[in-house]
Amino acid sequence: MRNGQHLTIGIWRGMCNASQFLDFYLGEFKGNGVQSYRRVFPRAKYQSAKSAASRMLKKPSVVQVMKHKLEKMEDVEGC
C-alpha cells in the first residue's frame, strides 16, 4: 500500500473474495474459474462468472497471491 492509502471495507471484501476464489480454483475445482467464481458468488449467472473469473485471474494482485499459494502447496507436498 502507498502512503496515505487506507483499506476500506470494499477493498478488504474484494481481497477476501479473491482469496476464496483462488482456494476453490487451486483446490476443489482444479482450475475451473467459472465453478470457483460461482461458489464464491452463488447468484452469478454462467456468462457473468466466466468473464469475471477471467478478469480476476488477470489482476496482478491475484496472480501474486496465486503464486504464493502454489509455492505453499509445493512446500507441503515436499514434506
N, C-alpha and C positions, 0 to 999 in steps of 0.2 A: 504494500500500500504506500502511496505517496504521502508526503507531509500534508496535513490538513484534510485528508480523506477519512471518512468515518464509515463504519459498517452499519448500513441501515437494515431494517428488518427484511426488506426486499432482497438486498444483496445476500444477506445471511440465508434466507429461504432458498434462493437460487443455488447457492453453494451446496446446501444440504440435498436439494433435489438432484443436482448433478452427481453428487457422491452416491446417492441411492441408485440413480440410473446406471452408473458405472459398476456398482456392486452386482446388479442384475445382468448387465451387459457382459461382464467378465466371468460371472458365475453361472447362475441358473439358466440363462438364455444363450450362453455361449456365442456371443457376437451378434445376436439378433436385436438390432436397435429399436425396431417397431414394438416388439413384445416388451422390451425393457422399458421403453418410454410409456407404454400403456399400463404397465404395472405401477409406475410412479404417478402417472396421471390417468386414472382409470376412465375418466369421461372423455378422453381424447378419441376422435374418430381416426380410422386407419390412415387416411391420407395426411391428416394433420400430424399424427405421430411419426409417420415416415419422414416428412420434411423437417419436423422439429428435432428428431433424433439425428438426422444428417447435419443440421446446423449445430447441434450441441457437440457432436463429435469433431467439428472443425474449430471449435473455440480453443485458443491456446491454453487457457487455464484448465480446461477439461483434459486436453492432451497431456498436460503436465501431471495432473492427478492420476490419469490412467497409467502413465509411465511409472509413477511412484508405486501404484497398486500392483502393477506387473512385477516390479522389482521385489516387492514384499512377497508376492506369491512364489517367485523363483527361490527366494531365501528359505521359505517354509518348505518347499519341495526338496531343497537340497539337504535338509536336516536328516 
